[in-house]
Amino acid sequence: MISFFRKLDATVKELWIGIAVWGVFVSLIAFWVAPDRVRCLAGIWLGCLMGAAGVFHMWSVLDRALDLGAGAQRYLTIRSLARYGIFVLLFICLAVTGWADPFAAFFGLIGMKAAAYLQPAIHKALEKRR
């Protein structure tokens, strides 16, 4: 497990930190605003986990596609559509089962975007610590 994290790109780790920061921020807001806190928080953190998995998947797909050459565009398109399809299926499952709030899960998934904006600041802060 430790070797997995050592092999992982630093940008992916920084994006994961950004997703966690976003999750905490959105959870604090939801804790005060949401009528059903448990379902809402479950949705937020499930969305954050989906975002973290999405970031890892994007990194691994891009890493592999760089080695492919001519077939890279097709490979990227198919893998991206598969990722989006899995996200849609998970949202449908949440909507049908009611286990967690799908709207809150969407806010957790948006953590991928927030993490992309936070990544330069996180990188700078981590570099200062080293």
C-alpha positions in Angstrom: 0.0 0.0 0.0 2.8 2.4 0.8 4.4 1.7 -2.6 1.1 2.6 -4.2 1.2 6.1 -2.7 4.9 6.5 -3.5 4.3 5.7 -7.2 1.3 8.1 -7.3 1.9 11.4 -9.0 2.2 14.4 -6.7 -0.5 16.3 -8.5 -3.0 13.5 -7.8 -2.2 13.6 -4.1 -2.6 17.4 -4.2 -6.0 17.1 -5.9 -7.1 14.5 -3.3 -6.2 17.0 -0.6 -8.2 19.7 -2.4 -11.2 17.3 -2.7 -11.0 16.6 1.1 -10.8 20.4 1.8 -13.8 20.9 -0.4 -15.7 18.1 1.3 -15.1 19.6 4.7 -16.2 23.0 3.5 -19.4 21.8 1.9 -20.1 19.5 4.9 -19.9 22.4 7.3 -22.4 24.3 5.2 -24.7 21.3 4.8 -24.5 20.6 8.6 -26.2 23.9 9.3 -28.5 24.1 6.3 -29.7 20.6 5.4 -32.9 19.3 6.9 -31.7 15.6 6.6 -28.1 15.9 7.7 -27.2 12.2 7.6 -28.3 11.7 4.0 -26.8 15.0 2.9 -23.4 14.3 4.5 -23.4 10.8 3.1 -24.1 12.2 -0.3 -21.4 14.8 0.0 -18.7 12.3 1.0 -19.8 9.7 -1.5 -19.5 12.4 -4.1 -16.0 13.3 -2.8 -15.0 9.6 -3.1 -16.4 9.5 -6.6 -14.3 12.6 -7.4 -11.2 11.1 -5.9 -11.7 8.0 -7.9 -12.3 10.1 -11.0 -9.1 12.0 -10.5 -7.1 8.7 -10.1 -8.9 7.3 -13.2 -8.1 10.4 -15.3 -4.4 10.3 -14.2 -4.1 6.6 -15.1 -5.9 7.0 -18.4 -3.7 10.0 -19.4 -0.6 8.2 -18.3 -1.4 5.2 -20.4 -2.6 7.2 -23.4 0.8 9.0 -23.6 2.4 5.7 -24.5 -0.2 4.7 -27.1 0.6 7.0 -29.9 -2.0 6.8 -32.7 -4.8 5.1 -30.8 -4.6 7.6 -27.9 -7.6 9.7 -28.9 -9.9 6.7 -29.2 -8.6 5.3 -25.9 -9.2 8.6 -24.1 -12.7 9.0 -25.5 -13.8 5.5 -24.6 -12.3 5.7 -21.0 -13.8 9.2 -20.4 -17.3 8.1 -21.5 -17.0 5.0 -19.3 -16.1 7.2 -16.3 -19.0 9.5 -17.0 -21.3 6.5 -17.4 -20.3 5.1 -14.0 -20.9 8.5 -12.4 -24.4 8.6 -14.0 -25.1 5.0 -12.8 -24.1 5.9 -9.3 -26.4 9.0 -9.3 -29.3 6.8 -10.6 -28.6 4.3 -7.8 -28.6 7.1 -5.2 -31.9 8.5 -6.6 -33.6 5.1 -6.6 -32.4 3.8 -3.3 -32.5 7.1 -1.4 -29.5 6.0 0.6 -27.9 9.4 0.2 -28.9 12.7 -1.4 -27.9 12.7 -5.1 -27.9 16.5 -5.1 -25.4 16.5 -2.2 -23.4 13.9 -4.0 -23.2 16.2 -7.0 -21.8 18.9 -4.8 -19.2 16.4 -3.5 -18.3 15.5 -7.1 -17.8 19.1 -7.9 -14.9 18.8 -5.5 -12.9 17.7 -8.5 -13.3 21.1 -10.1 -12.7 22.9 -6.8 -9.6 20.8 -6.2 -8.3 21.8 -9.7 -8.6 25.5 -8.7 -7.1 24.8 -5.2 -4.2 22.7 -6.5 -1.7 25.6 -7.1 -2.2 26.9 -3.6 -2.0 23.4 -2.1 1.2 22.8 -4.1 2.7 26.0 -2.9 1.8 25.2 0.8 3.3 21.7 0.5 6.5 23.0 -1.1 6.9 25.5 1.8 6.7 22.6 4.3 9.6 20.7 2.5 
